[in-house]
Amino acid sequence: MIFVFYFFAAGLVFLSYKSFRGGIDYLNFFKRELAKRASDFTPFVSIFVPCRGLDEDLEENLRALFRQDFPRYEVIFVVDSERDEAVPVIKKIMRRRDTASAKQLNNKTSSPSRLGGAKLIVAGKAENEGQKVHNLREAVLHAAGESEVFVFVDSDARPAENWLRALIAPLQDENCGAATAYRWFISKDFRFASEMRAVWNASIASALGANRKSNFCWGGSMAIRRATFEKIDMRERWRGTLSDDFAVTRALTEANLPICFVPQALAASVENCSFRECLEFTTRQMKITRTYAPDLWMMSFVGAALFNLVWLWGVFNLFFYAADSFAFRFSIVSLALVSIFSIGKSQLRLNAVKLVLKDYESDLKKQFWTQNTLWIFSPALFFYNSLSALLSRKIVWRGIKYELISPVKTNITKENTTD
């Protein structure tokens, strides 16, 4: 039986080494991209912001959209109901924007267009698709006629001033299907659950990189040329789906259009979560993954199972084999190598993120400890998420209960804004 352990342990060490090498490539990719000069590609852009409920610091997140270092753009907020809690915040920000625009016009000190136009769209309730998707399908109909690029951003992301310019830069090449960034979670009060979610999410963030064929879109920060959006008939392809980004990724892959990852546009999500919310978020992501990318879900399931099996078996060996036995030595070396490669990958990834999120330097310094220790629990969480996805396709997202029937069919089973 011990030979089975040797086989699996050797496999895990090899995969850990490959992951560490991926961390080196990730950091080098960030350095290369950040060394590039700022893009001068500045077409008129429409930014779509689906909102539902009150995210932490929602006002600050949305205000960041009007501080973009970009000449001409509009921001289109979309909700499903005029009674949504986010509506007063949105209207408050729009009033401030109008006041600021008027002052700039009177003073003639700077171009008012930098502030961007804004409008609020009420999409109504979804019936057989995700509410976010339903909102976006309605919102894109209200884009200005002169808009050349569609940008999508989540309400819990807080983009920096250079976000928009950086995100759309790859689209200057008309052969680029879409440009995407990703999120990096930062907890406000440094809670265990929040940091655990950040570590779990970080492993997905580092899956993006230079390989445009293997990249995926993240709906919280992605850009696509309007012409491309219409060419692949994306509004219609969203019909009946729950995941806006998986659907875009699939459409672009089928059209053989590459997806460009933009490190400069990495967005911070500054919020706390409880342990229950951490489990709900991570499990929801894996249930969505199983529906839209079953191969990726299976890889996560098998990978997490392998890590947990080898780790627990290796620790077991340390207690039940003599210290001078080959099994003991092999076990301790295997566990040590996996730990070294895993910590190395976490630190390389964190170093890469620090190059971008400079406004959060103190927060990222604190994450040195959590990113380099909580990785050991992350595979157990992935295994739980993957197993849950195997047993159920029901999720709760923004107070709405869904059943994921297929990539093109979604049932709304119940709405409860207090859930």
C-alpha positions in Angstrom: 0.0 0.0 0.0 2.9 2.4 0.7 3.9 2.2 -2.9 0.5 3.8 -3.8 1.4 6.7 -1.6 4.8 7.0 -3.2 3.2 7.3 -6.6 0.6 9.9 -5.6 3.1 11.8 -3.5 5.6 12.0 -6.4 2.7 13.2 -8.6 1.8 16.0 -6.2 5.4 17.1 -5.8 5.6 17.4 -9.6 2.4 19.3 -9.9 3.5 21.6 -7.0 6.7 22.3 -8.9 4.8 23.1 -12.1 2.6 25.5 -10.1 5.7 27.2 -8.6 7.1 27.6 -12.1 3.7 29.1 -13.1 4.1 31.6 -10.3 7.5 32.7 -11.7 5.9 33.2 -15.1 3.0 35.1 -13.5 5.3 37.6 -11.8 7.4 38.0 -15.0 4.2 38.6 -17.0 3.1 41.3 -14.6 6.5 43.0 -14.9 6.5 42.9 -18.7 3.0 44.3 -19.0 3.5 47.0 -16.4 6.7 48.2 -18.2 4.6 49.1 -21.3 3.7 52.7 -21.8 0.1 53.8 -21.3 -2.1 53.2 -24.3 -3.4 56.1 -26.4 -6.3 54.0 -27.7 -9.3 56.1 -26.5 -12.6 55.4 -28.3 -15.9 56.2 -26.8 -16.7 53.6 -24.2 -19.9 52.4 -22.5 -19.4 51.0 -19.0 -22.2 48.7 -17.8 -22.6 48.3 -14.0 -25.3 45.8 -12.8 -26.3 46.5 -9.3 -28.4 44.6 -6.8 -28.5 45.4 -3.1 -25.9 47.3 -1.0 -22.3 46.0 -1.4 -19.9 47.2 1.3 -18.7 50.7 0.5 -20.9 50.7 -2.6 -20.8 54.5 -3.0 -17.0 54.5 -3.0 -16.8 51.7 -5.5 -19.2 53.4 -7.9 -17.6 56.8 -7.5 -14.3 55.3 -8.7 -15.9 54.8 -12.1 -16.2 58.6 -12.5 -12.5 59.2 -11.7 -11.1 57.4 -14.7 -8.2 58.9 -16.6 -10.1 58.7 -19.9 -11.4 61.3 -22.3 -14.9 60.1 -23.3 -17.1 57.5 -21.8 -20.5 56.8 -20.2 -21.6 54.8 -17.2 -24.8 52.8 -17.5 -26.1 51.5 -14.1 -28.7 48.8 -14.3 -31.0 47.4 -11.6 -34.0 45.1 -11.7 -36.3 47.3 -9.6 -36.6 51.0 -8.8 -37.0 49.9 -5.2 -33.5 48.3 -5.1 -31.4 49.5 -2.2 -28.6 50.5 -4.6 -30.8 53.0 -6.4 -30.5 55.9 -3.8 -26.8 55.5 -3.9 -26.6 55.5 -7.7 -28.8 58.6 -7.9 -26.7 60.4 -5.3 -23.6 59.7 -7.3 -25.2 60.8 -10.5 -26.3 64.1 -8.9 -22.8 64.8 -7.7 -21.5 64.0 -11.2 -23.9 66.5 -12.7 -22.9 69.2 -10.2 -19.2 68.6 -10.8 -19.8 68.7 -14.6 -21.6 72.1 -14.2 -18.7 73.5 -12.2 -16.1 72.4 -14.7 -18.1 74.0 -17.5 -18.3 77.3 -15.6 -14.7 77.3 -14.6 -13.4 75.9 -17.9 -10.5 74.5 -16.0 -10.7 70.9 -17.4 -12.7 68.9 -19.8 -16.1 67.8 -18.3 -16.1 64.8 -20.5 -13.6 63.1 -18.2 -16.3 62.7 -15.6 -18.4 60.7 -18.1 -22.1 60.7 -18.7 -24.4 58.5 -16.6 -27.8 56.9 -16.8 -29.8 54.4 -14.7 -31.8 51.6 -16.4 -34.5 49.5 -14.7 -34.5 46.1 -16.4 -37.3 44.4 -14.5 -37.4 40.9 -13.1 -35.7 38.0 -14.9 -37.8 34.9 -15.6 -35.6 32.2 -17.1 -32.1 33.5 -16.8 -29.8 35.0 -14.2 -30.8 38.5 -13.0 -27.4 39.9 -13.8 -27.5 38.5 -17.3 -31.1 39.8 -17.8 -30.0 43.3 -16.6 -27.0 43.3 -19.0 -29.1 42.1 -22.0 -31.3 45.2 -21.3 -28.5 47.6 -20.6 -26.6 47.1 -23.8 -29.6 48.3 -25.7 -29.1 51.7 -24.1 -25.5 52.3 -25.1 -24.7 55.5 -27.0 -24.7 55.2 -30.7 -21.1 56.4 -30.8 -19.9 53.8 -28.4 -17.2 51.5 -29.8 -16.2 49.4 -26.8 -18.4 47.8 -24.1 -17.0 47.4 -20.6 -18.6 45.4 -17.8 -17.7 45.9 -14.2 -19.2 44.5 -10.9 -20.5 46.8 -8.2 -18.2 45.3 -5.6 -15.0 46.1 -7.5 -13.1 49.4 -6.9 -11.0 50.2 -10.0 -8.1 52.6 -10.0 -7.9 55.7 -12.1 -6.0 54.0 -14.9 -8.3 50.9 -15.0 -10.4 51.8 -18.0 -7.5 53.0 -20.2 -5.5 49.8 -19.3 -8.4 47.4 -19.7 -9.3 48.4 -23.2 -5.7 48.8 -24.5 -5.5 45.2 -26.0 -8.6 45.9 -28.1 -6.6 48.3 -30.3 -5.7 45.0 -32.0 -9.0 44.2 -33.7 -8.1 40.5 -33.6 -8.3 40.5 -29.8 -11.7 39.0 -28.8 -11.9 40.5 -25.3 -9.8 42.0 -22.5 -10.2 40.9 -18.9 -8.9 41.6 -15.5 -9.7 39.9 -12.2 -10.4 40.6 -8.6 -8.2 40.5 -5.5 -10.0 40.3 -2.2 -8.9 42.5 0.6 -10.7 42.2 4.0 -11.5 45.3 5.9 -10.9 43.9 9.4 -8.5 41.0 8.6 -10.9 38.2 9.5 -10.1 34.6 9.0 -13.1 33.9 6.7 -12.4 36.9 4.6 -8.7 36.0 4.3 -9.6 32.3 3.5 -11.8 33.5 0.7 -8.9 35.7 -0.6 -6.5 32.8 -0.6 -9.1 30.6 -2.4 -9.7 33.3 -5.0 -6.0 34.0 -5.5 -5.4 30.5 -6.9 -7.9 31.3 -9.7 -6.4 34.7 -10.3 -3.1 33.2 -11.1 -4.7 30.9 -13.8 -4.7 34.0 -16.0 -1.6 35.1 -17.9 0.2 35.4 -21.2 -1.5 32.4 -22.8 -4.5 34.0 -24.5 -5.9 30.7 -25.6 -6.3 29.4 -22.1 -7.5 32.7 -20.5 -11.1 33.2 -19.5 -13.3 36.3 -19.1 -14.2 37.6 -15.7 -17.5 39.5 -15.8 -16.5 41.8 -13.0 -14.0 43.6 -15.3 -14.0 42.8 -19.0 -14.0 44.7 -22.2 -15.1 43.8 -25.8 -15.4 45.8 -29.0 -19.0 46.6 -29.8 -18.5 45.2 -33.3 -17.2 41.9 -31.8 -20.1 41.8 -29.3 -22.5 42.1 -32.1 -20.6 39.7 -34.5 -20.8 36.8 -32.0 -24.4 37.7 -31.2 -23.5 37.9 -27.5 -26.8 39.5 -26.4 -28.7 36.5 -27.8 -26.2 34.0 -26.6 -26.7 35.3 -23.0 -30.4 34.4 -23.2 -31.2 31.7 -20.6 -27.8 31.7 -19.0 -26.7 32.5 -15.5 -23.0 33.2 -16.0 -22.3 36.2 -18.1 -18.5 35.6 -18.2 -18.5 31.9 -18.9 -20.9 32.5 -21.8 -18.7 35.2 -23.3 -15.6 32.9 -22.9 -17.4 30.1 -24.7 -18.6 32.3 -27.5 -15.1 33.8 -28.1 -13.5 30.3 -28.0 -15.9 29.0 -30.6 -15.1 32.1 -32.7 -11.4 31.4 -32.3 -10.9 34.9 -30.8 -8.2 35.3 -28.0 -8.8 36.7 -24.5 -6.2 39.1 -23.2 -5.5 39.3 -19.5 -4.6 42.9 -18.3 -2.7 42.9 -15.0 -2.8 46.7 -14.8 -6.6 46.5 -14.5 -6.6 44.2 -11.5 -9.5 45.3 -9.3 -9.5 45.3 -5.5 -12.7 44.0 -3.8 -12.5 45.5 -0.2 -15.1 43.7 2.0 -15.5 41.3 4.9 -17.4 38.1 4.9 -18.5 35.5 7.4 -17.5 31.9 7.2 -21.0 31.1 5.9 -20.6 33.7 3.2 -17.2 32.3 2.3 -18.6 28.8 1.9 -21.6 30.2 -0.1 -19.4 32.2 -2.4 -16.8 29.5 -3.1 -19.4 26.8 -3.5 -21.4 28.9 -5.9 -18.4 29.5 -8.1 -17.8 25.7 -8.3 -21.4 24.9 -9.1 -21.3 27.5 -11.9 -18.0 26.0 -13.1 -19.5 22.5 -13.2 -22.3 23.7 -15.3 -20.4 25.8 -17.8 -16.9 24.2 -17.7 -17.2 20.6 -16.5 -13.7 19.7 -17.4 -12.3 22.5 -15.3 -14.5 21.5 -12.4 -13.2 17.9 -12.7 -9.6 19.1 -12.7 -10.3 21.1 -9.5 -12.0 18.1 -7.9 -9.2 15.6 -8.7 -6.5 18.1 -7.8 -8.0 18.9 -4.5 -8.6 15.2 -3.7 -5.0 14.4 -4.6 -3.6 17.1 -2.4 -5.7 16.2 0.6 -5.1 12.5 0.2 -1.3 12.9 0.0 -1.1 15.4 2.8 -3.1 13.4 5.3 -1.5 10.2 4.3 2.0 11.7 4.6 1.2 13.1 8.1 -0.2 9.6 9.0 3.1 8.0 7.9 5.1 10.3 10.2 3.4 8.9 13.2 3.3 5.2 12.2 6.7 4.6 10.6 10.1 4.7 12.3 12.1 7.8 11.8 14.9 5.9 10.1 12.5 4.1 7.6 12.3 5.0 3.9 8.6 5.7 4.2 9.1 8.3 6.9 11.9 10.0 5.0 10.0 10.0 1.8 6.9 11.4 3.5 8.7 14.2 5.2 10.6 15.2 2.0 7.4 15.1 0.0 5.5 17.2 2.4 8.5 19.7 2.7 8.8 20.0 -1.1 5.0 20.6 -1.5 5.1 23.2 1.2 8.1 25.0 -0.2 6.6 25.1 -3.7 3.2 26.2 -2.4 4.6 29.0 -0.3 6.8 30.1 -3.1 3.9 30.2 -5.5 1.8 32.2 -3.0 4.6 34.7 -2.4 5.3 35.2 -6.1 1.6 35.8 -6.8 1.4 38.3 -3.9 4.5 40.1 -5.2 2.9 40.4 -8.6 -0.3 41.9 -7.1 1.7 44.4 -5.1 3.0 45.8 -8.3 -0.5 46.8 -9.3 -2.5 47.5 -6.2 -0.1 50.1 -4.7 -2.9 51.9 -2.9 -3.4 48.9 -0.7 0.3 48.3 0.2 -0.4 48.0 3.9 -3.2 45.6 3.4 -1.1 43.4 1.1 1.7 43.4 3.6 -0.7 41.8 6.1 -1.6 39.2 3.6 2.0 38.0 3.6 1.0 35.8 6.6 -2.4 34.6 5.4 -1.4 34.0 1.7 1.6 31.9 2.8 -0.2 29.8 5.5 -3.8 29.4 4.6 -2.9 27.7 1.3 -2.8 24.5 3.2 -6.6 24.7 3.9 -7.5 25.9 0.4 -7.5 22.4 -1.2 -9.9 21.1 1.5 -12.2 24.0 0.7 -12.0 23.3 -3.0 -12.8 19.6 -2.4 -15.9 20.6 -0.3 -17.0 23.0 -3.1 -16.5 20.5 -5.8 -18.3 17.8 -3.9 -21.2 20.2 -3.3 -21.3 21.0 -7.0 -21.5 17.2 -7.7 -24.5 16.8 -5.4 -26.5 19.9 -6.3 -27.0 22.5 -9.0 -28.9 24.9 -6.8 -27.4 28.2 -5.7 -28.4 31.5 -4.0 -27.0 34.6 -5.6 -27.9 38.1 -4.5 -31.0 36.9 -2.7 -32.3 34.8 -5.7 -32.4 31.0 -5.7 -31.5 29.4 -9.0 -31.3 25.9 -10.4 -28.6 25.5 -13.1 -30.2 23.1 -15.6 -27.6 23.6 -18.4 -25.3 26.3 -19.8 -28.3 27.7 -21.7 -31.1 27.0 -19.3 -31.6 28.5 -15.8 -34.6 28.2 -13.5 -35.4 30.8 -10.9 -36.9 28.8 -8.0 -37.4 31.6 -5.5 -36.6 35.2 -4.7 -35.9 36.3 -1.2 -33.9 39.4 -0.6 -33.3 38.5 3.0 -31.8 35.1 2.2 
